[in-house]
Each structure stands twice: as C-alpha cells, then as structure tokens.
C-alpha cells in the first residue's frame, strides 16, 4: 500500500501559485490539497501547472456559507459542482453546521452523494469543529444514518471540542476510524486544534496520541487491501500557529513543521512503501 502525501496550499497565499507548486514538487510531495473561492479564475493555470509537475490534486471545500439552511445548501451545491470541475482525486468538504438539525445535516450529506454520483468525483466530509462532524458522537450519528458517508479524519478538532485527548472515547473512535479515507496530520490538544511544534518534548503526549489514531487508520486500510492512503500534514499559519504579541510573528515555521510530519510518518510507515 502506498502513502501519498499532499501539501496544503493553506499558508502559501503570499507566494505566486507557480512558485508554491514548484516548491511542493521539489520537496517531494505527491500532490496538493487546494482550496479556492467559488469561480476563482485560477483554475486553468492551476490545472496546467499540476499536470506539468505531475502533482495529484485534492480539492478542499471550506467556503460554503449561508445563515439559513436553504442558503447554505444552495451555496454548498454550487461549491461542490465547481470543485468537481477540477477533476480531483476527491473533494474534502467541511460540511454542515453544528447548529443545523440532524435532519438538515443529513440532507447535506445526501446532496453531496447525489453530486458525487452525477459527476463521478468522490466527496468525503472532514471532521471539523463548527461543522456537522464536530465531535466523535455527532460524527458517529451521521455515519450510522448515512451509509455511504466517508471521512477526512482531523481529530485535532475533536480534542478541542471535548477539551481532552479523547480519553474515554475509544469505543466511538473505533467505529469512526474504518470510515476515514484521508488523514489531516495535524496535532491538536485540549485547548486548541494545533500544538505549537510537534518537535518539542512538552507536546509528545499529544503527538503520540494522534499517532495511535493514524496507526489505526493505516492498519484498517492495510487489512482492507486499499491501494493507497492520502495524508495532508496540515499545520497552519497564524492564527492557527501561535504568534508573538504585538509583532504577530509565528513562533515556528509552518513549512518546516509540515515537512517534519511527512518525514516522521514516512519513517514510521516505511515498511508499507
């Protein structure tokens, strides 16, 4: 089974797109996880560069919004159709709202499933605070009631919402993990979705806990005979990255940390390659 590593475009907005993608390729990434505004004019240039550089593409849906359910559903539909036009490996969607009803969020999952069937582009849903899959129990509810639903596992958000490293939630996680197809390899903690630096000794308990969850995802896909698993190391820029007061300078280097995560996971799972 192969591991495919994707670089997030998040945090690279200050660089020209061409420069960002070439930097990813030179660093050894297999592809890019890319998000853009609805009907952004970057599509043709982006796809041409990815083809030239032989970079795989995951599209990220993060922009759907609307204060009413009806407005949100229409906006989500527009985003998913637009991102499908990039012909990505799949779309990772931050779907729903934590204040929508269960029936409303289920309707959004079905909407995405209909678009997936129509376009042939797989759509999976990210575990993310503020969205429908904001904690383990909520996520499991939707998995149990919408059978085709698949996930991006970003358990850093679960840690933040529950203010814990998910102690006592193994039974829930054991049911969620088999439905995870894509890993966001960011490490959270009880007070936030991102530790300052995974290389620091004071964060090793949090790092090790996340590694255990990722191990379980990888082992599930090995047993299932999956040809590959996709991983995006998704440590983000400030304000996700803690910053110094007044200057707002980040206290660590996002690019270096994400490459550290790639190398850590490649070393850990080297025997799979």
N, C-alpha and C positions, 0 to 999 in steps of 0.2 A: 504494500500500500504506500502511495506517495503522500507526502505532505507538501502542500502548495502554500507559499507564504505571500501575502498581499500587503502592500504598503498603503496606509491611509493617506488620502490627499489632504485630510484634515491637518491643519497646521502649516500648509505649504502655500497659502494664498498669496504670500508676499513674493513668490518666485514665478517667473513665466512658466506656463504649462509645459512647454518643451523641455525646459531645464529640469523641472521636477520629475518628469517621467524618465528622462535620461539618467538622473541621479538614482532613481529606484532601480533601473535596469543594471547600472554599474554596481550597485550594492548587492545584487544577486536575488532580488525579489522576482517571484514568478508572475506577479500581476499587481494591479492597483485596485483598491476599493475607492470608488469615485462617487461623489455626490455633487449635484449642481441644482441651480434653481430651475423651475419649470420653464421650458422653452428657452433655455440658455443657448447662446449662439456658438458655444464651444464644441458642439457635437462632432462636426465633420473633422475639425482639426484634431480633436482628442482621439477619435477612432483611427484616423490616418497614422498618428504617432504610435498608437498602441500596436497597430498592425506592423509598422516598420520595426518597432522594438521587440516584437513578439511578446507582448505583455497581455496576460489574460485580464479580463475585466469583471469586477463585481460592481453593480450599481447600488447605491445606498439611497433609500427613500427616507428623508428626515424632515421634509418641508411641508407635508400636508397639514393644513390647519383649517380652522373654522370654529366659531364659538357655539354654533348649533350642530347637532349630529348631522343634519341634512347637508349643511355647508361643508362640513368636514368630509363626509362620504363622497361628495362631488369632487372635492379637491384631491382626495386620495386617489380616486379613479383617474383623474387627469394626470397625476404624477406617475402612477403605475403604467399607464399607457405610454407616456412619454419616455420613461426609463426603459421600457421594453424595446423601444426603437433603437437602443444602443446594442441590442443583441448580446447581452452579457451572459456570463456563466449562470448567474442568477441575480435576483434583486433581493437585497436585505432591507426589509421595511420596518421602520419604527411605527407600529400600527396602533391606532386607537387612542383612547384617553382613560386615565384612571378614574375619571368622574362620569364616563359613559356607563350605561347599564350593561349587564352581561349580554342581554339580547342585542343591544346595539353593537357591541364589540364583536359578537358572533357574526352579525350581518356583515361587518367589515372583513372578517376572515373569509366569509363566503364570497364577497365581492372580489377579493384578491384571487381566490381559487378560480372564479369564473374568468378573470383576466388571464391567469396562467394557462387555463385550458384553451382560451381563444388564441393567445399569442405564442404558446409553446415555451415561454420563458418562466422558469421556476421562480416562485416568490416565497421567501421564508420570513419569519417575523422575529424581531430582536427582543430579547428580554431587556427591558429598559424602564427606569423609573419615570413616572408620569404617563406611561403608555398602558395598554391593556395588560401586558405581561410584566407588571411592575414588581411583583414578588412571587415567591415559589408557589404559594397556594392559588393565587389568581391564575398563574400560568398553567398549572395543572388542571384547573377547571376547564379552560379552553381546549387543552389537549384532549381531555376526556369527552368533550362535547362536539368537537370538530375534528374528525378522524384524520383528514389529510394534512393537518397543520404541522409544519416543520419550523425549526427554530435556529436563530443565531444565539448562541449561549454567551451572554455577557453577564456573568454572575457578580461582577463588581457592583452592579445596581441593586441586586438582592441584598448584598451586605449593607449598603447604605440605608435602604428602606427598613430593614429589620434591625439596624444598629448592632450587628453581630457578624461573626464569620460563619453564620448559618448553623451554629450548634443546635442540635435537636431537630434539624430539618432533613436528615439523611433519607428518610422514607419518601419525602416529597422529591428530593433531588434524584433519587434512584429511578423515579418514574419519568422525570423530565429529561434526563441525560440521553436516553435512547432516541429522542426526537430532535436532538441537536445535530445539525449538519455543518455548521460553520462556527468557529470559535473566535471571539474577540478576546485576545490575550492581554487584557489589562487587569491589574490587581487593585481591588478596592479594599476598604477597611470599614469598621463600624461607623465612622463619621464622614465618609466620603467615597466617591467612586474611583479615586486614584491616589495611591500612595505616592510619595514624593520621588522615590527612586528605589527600584527593586534590588539594587546592588547593596543597599545599606543593611547592616545587621539588625537594626531595630524593626525592620519590616519582614523578617524572614518567616515569622509565623503566618502572616497573611500570604506571602508568596507560596509557601508550602501548601497551604490550604487550597489555593487556586490550582496549583499543580496537581493535586489529588483529583480535583474535578475534571481537569483536562485529561489526565491519565484515563479516567473512566470513560470519557467520550471517545478517546482514541481506541481503547480496548473494545468498546462496543462496535466501532466501525471495522476493526480487525476481524472480530467474530462474524460480522455481517458480510464480510467479503467486499467492502467498499473499495473502489479503485484508488480513491484519494480522499483526504480531508483538507479543507481550506482553513487557514489561520491568518487573521489580521492582528498583529501586535498594535494595540490601539491606545497607547498612552498619548494623551492630547496636550495641546499647548495651554498656556494660561487662558482662562482662569481654572481649567482642569488641573494644570500644573501649578502647584503653589508658587507664589511670586513674592518678591521682596516688597515691603511697604514703600510708598512714595514713588520709587523708580519703576515698579511693576515688572522688574526683571525676573524671568523664571529662574528658579533655584537649581534647575538641572536642564540638560539638553534633550529635548524630545526625540530628535533623530537618533542620537546615540542610545537612548534607552530602548527605543523600539528595535534597533539592531541588536542590542544586548538580548532582548527577548527572543528574537529569531535564533540567535546562536545558542541560547540556553535550551530552547525547545528542539533545535536540530540535534544538539548533543544528547539530550535526554531520550529522543526517539530515533537515534541514529540507526539502530538495528532494523527499523522499519523500511528504510530507504532502499 
